[in-house]
Amino acid sequence: MKLPSGISFSQQQILEMQEKNLSVEVKNGKFGKSLIFNEKEFSFNEVDEIEILLPVNFSFNSNQYEKLCLFNNDLKIETDFNKMYIFMGISELIGLFTAAILAAIYTWNKINSKGAVYGESVRYDLPDVDGKIKHRMPDISFILRSKFEELVLYNNKFIQGTPTLSVEIVSSAKSVAKELKKMKNDWMNAGTEIGIVINPFEKKYFVFEKNIEKYSEFNFTKIFTHILLPDLELNFAELWNEAEQQSILFFQNKQKNEN
């Protein structure tokens, strides 16, 4: 992971990180311009994210986090106070499914002009209950036009505040509980009105709503609608089928090219 100017770790901090993160090997890169994480107790291919505990009293401020993401635009990175999460790559099928959902919301918004739709390239500063900031990147987000005045947007890539809708697509069958917890503790607690966690492995999705304690669970056959998003209908069963068909076509074309 490349480190932009202004962010560095001393050898003492590297040793502290190694002591806190026994499941991975932590090293300083050449000239201290990068951090290197090597496999140790598990293969990176076996997990959908790596949690790294940072040195005591170390955290990324908003500008540092923005630079960190720009320097590592091939990675999805999120941070808390004293923690960093590095997300592994997603499968082609999950990527196509995510793109299909984003396209459906974008098409609805283009017709209705209700606000702004973003993919995971946009990062949010979320206030925690104790006043600290969490840096998060949802798979898909949407902000109603009426909510724009509450937010601060920097360079179309970095937002202080919460979206109207936050969507997270589960990329590993083992991470469903983690994504549900993240939606509640991070997005909903910070003020997001609607949260959706989509589990393509079991063909289910979970809907969180502001000021409602429990989430609702639905099968893909139930079309998603919400009063805050008039005329938006998300048919996850249909969108998943589209993604599967695209994946099959890509595979067939790849085989043809190889032959």
C-alpha positions in Angstrom: 0.0 0.0 0.0 1.5 3.3 -1.1 1.8 6.2 1.4 1.4 9.8 0.2 3.7 12.5 1.5 2.8 13.6 5.0 2.0 10.0 6.1 4.7 7.8 7.5 5.3 5.2 10.2 8.4 5.0 12.3 10.1 1.7 12.9 8.7 1.7 16.5 5.2 2.2 15.1 5.8 -0.7 12.6 6.8 -3.0 15.5 3.8 -1.9 17.4 1.5 -2.7 14.4 3.2 -6.1 14.1 2.5 -6.9 17.8 -1.2 -5.9 17.3 -1.7 -7.7 14.0 -0.2 -11.2 14.6 -2.1 -12.8 11.7 -0.2 -10.7 9.1 3.3 -9.6 8.6 3.7 -5.8 8.6 6.8 -4.1 7.1 7.8 -0.6 6.0 8.4 -0.3 2.2 11.4 1.3 0.6 12.2 4.7 2.0 9.1 4.5 4.2 6.9 5.3 1.2 4.7 2.3 1.5 3.3 -0.3 3.9 3.7 -4.0 3.1 1.3 -6.6 4.4 2.3 -10.3 3.8 0.2 -13.4 4.4 1.0 -15.2 7.6 -1.8 -17.1 9.4 -4.3 -17.1 6.5 -4.4 -16.5 2.7 -5.7 -13.1 1.6 -7.8 -15.0 -1.0 -9.8 -16.5 1.9 -11.2 -13.3 3.3 -13.0 -10.3 1.9 -11.2 -7.7 4.0 -8.1 -7.3 6.2 -8.5 -5.4 9.5 -5.3 -3.6 10.5 -4.9 -2.1 14.0 -2.9 1.1 13.8 -0.4 2.5 16.4 -1.7 4.2 19.6 -3.3 7.6 19.0 -2.7 7.3 15.2 -5.6 8.0 12.9 -6.0 9.4 9.3 -7.7 12.8 9.1 -10.0 13.5 6.2 -7.3 15.0 3.9 -4.9 12.1 4.6 -7.6 9.6 4.0 -8.5 11.2 0.7 -4.8 11.2 -0.4 -4.4 7.6 0.7 -7.3 6.5 -1.4 -6.1 8.5 -4.4 -2.6 6.9 -4.1 -4.2 3.4 -3.9 -7.1 3.7 -6.4 -6.9 0.0 -7.1 -7.9 -0.7 -3.4 -11.0 -0.1 -1.4 -9.8 1.3 2.0 -11.9 2.4 5.0 -10.6 3.7 8.3 -11.7 4.2 11.9 -9.8 5.8 14.7 -6.8 3.4 15.2 -8.1 0.9 12.6 -7.8 0.4 8.8 -9.8 -2.0 6.6 -8.3 -3.1 3.3 -10.9 -4.9 1.0 -9.9 -7.7 -1.3 -11.1 -7.8 -4.9 -14.6 -9.0 -5.7 -15.6 -11.8 -8.1 -16.6 -10.9 -11.7 -20.2 -11.9 -11.0 -20.6 -9.8 -7.9 -19.0 -6.9 -9.8 -21.5 -7.3 -12.6 -24.4 -7.5 -10.1 -23.2 -4.3 -8.4 -23.0 -2.6 -11.8 -26.5 -3.7 -12.7 -28.0 -2.3 -9.5 -26.1 1.0 -9.9 -27.3 1.3 -13.5 -30.9 0.7 -12.4 -30.7 3.5 -9.8 -28.9 5.8 -12.2 -31.6 5.2 -14.9 -34.4 5.9 -12.4 -32.7 9.1 -11.3 -32.0 10.3 -14.8 -35.7 10.1 -15.5 -36.9 11.5 -12.2 -34.0 13.9 -11.4 -34.3 13.3 -7.6 -30.7 13.7 -6.6 -27.2 12.2 -7.2 -26.1 8.6 -7.6 -22.6 7.4 -6.7 -20.5 4.2 -7.0 -17.8 3.3 -4.5 -15.5 6.0 -5.8 -17.1 8.5 -3.4 -16.0 8.5 0.2 -18.0 9.6 3.3 -16.9 11.1 6.6 -19.4 9.5 9.1 -19.6 10.9 12.7 -19.4 8.3 15.4 -21.4 8.4 18.6 -18.3 9.5 20.5 -17.5 12.3 18.0 -14.8 10.5 16.1 -14.9 10.2 12.3 -15.2 6.9 10.3 -14.2 7.0 6.7 -16.4 4.8 4.6 -17.0 3.9 0.9 -20.4 2.2 0.2 -20.8 0.1 -2.9 -23.6 2.4 -4.1 -25.1 5.6 -2.6 -27.8 8.1 -3.4 -28.4 11.5 -2.0 -31.8 13.3 -2.4 -31.6 16.8 -3.8 -33.2 18.2 -0.7 -30.4 16.8 1.4 -27.6 18.4 -0.6 -27.5 21.5 1.6 -26.7 19.4 4.7 -23.6 17.9 3.1 -20.2 19.1 2.0 -18.8 17.6 -1.2 -15.1 17.9 -2.1 -14.0 17.3 -5.7 -17.0 15.0 -6.3 -15.1 12.3 -4.4 -15.4 13.1 -0.7 -18.5 13.9 1.3 -19.0 15.1 4.9 -22.4 13.7 6.0 -24.6 10.8 5.1 -26.4 9.7 1.9 -30.2 9.1 1.7 -29.5 5.6 0.6 -26.5 3.3 1.3 -26.2 0.0 -0.5 -23.7 -2.7 0.4 -23.4 -6.0 -1.6 -22.0 -9.0 0.3 -19.0 -10.3 -1.5 -18.4 -13.4 0.6 -20.9 -15.8 2.1 -18.9 -15.5 5.4 -19.3 -11.8 5.8 -23.1 -11.3 6.0 -23.2 -10.7 9.7 -20.3 -8.3 9.4 -22.1 -6.3 6.7 -25.3 -6.1 8.7 -23.4 -4.8 11.8 -21.6 -2.3 9.7 -24.8 -1.0 8.1 -26.4 -0.5 11.5 -23.4 0.8 13.5 -21.8 3.0 10.7 -24.4 4.2 8.2 -27.7 4.1 10.1 -26.2 5.5 13.4 -24.7 8.3 11.5 -28.0 9.4 10.0 -28.6 7.5 6.7 -32.3 7.2 6.0 -32.3 3.9 4.1 -29.7 1.1 4.1 -29.8 -2.1 2.0 -27.5 -5.1 2.5 -27.8 -7.5 -0.4 -26.8 -11.1 0.0 -26.6 -12.7 -3.5 -25.4 -16.1 -2.0 -28.8 -16.7 -0.4 -30.8 -14.4 -2.7 -31.9 -12.2 0.1 -31.7 -8.5 1.0 -32.1 -6.6 4.3 -33.6 -3.1 4.6 -32.7 -0.7 7.4 -34.7 2.5 8.0 -33.9 5.5 10.1 -35.3 5.5 13.6 -36.4 1.8 13.2 -34.4 -0.5 15.4 -34.9 -3.8 13.5 -34.1 -4.4 9.9 -36.5 -6.2 7.5 -35.5 -9.3 5.5 -36.8 -10.1 2.0 -36.2 -12.6 -0.7 -35.0 -11.4 -4.1 -38.5 -12.1 -5.5 -39.8 -9.1 -3.4 -39.3 -5.9 -5.4 -37.7 -3.2 -3.4 -39.6 0.1 -3.2 -39.5 3.0 -0.6 -41.6 6.1 0.0 -38.5 8.3 0.0 -37.6 7.0 -3.5 -40.8 7.3 -5.5 -41.1 5.2 -8.6 -37.8 3.3 -7.9 -38.3 -0.4 -8.2 -35.3 -2.7 -7.8 -36.0 -6.3 -8.9 -32.9 -8.0 -7.5 -33.9 -11.4 -9.0 -34.0 -9.9 -12.4 -30.8 -7.9 -11.9 -29.0 -11.0 -10.7 -30.1 -13.0 -13.7 -28.8 -10.2 -16.0 -25.4 -10.3 -14.2 -25.3 -14.1 -14.6 -26.0 -13.9 -18.3 -23.3 -11.2 -18.7 -20.8 -13.4 -16.8 -21.6 -16.4 -19.1 -21.1 -14.2 -22.2 -17.8 -12.9 -20.9 -16.6 -16.5 -20.2 -17.6 -17.7 -23.6 -15.9 -14.8 -25.3 -12.8 -15.4 -23.2 -12.7 -19.1 -24.3 -13.1 -18.0 -28.0 -10.2 -15.6 -27.7 -8.0 -18.2 -26.0 -8.8 -20.7 -28.8 
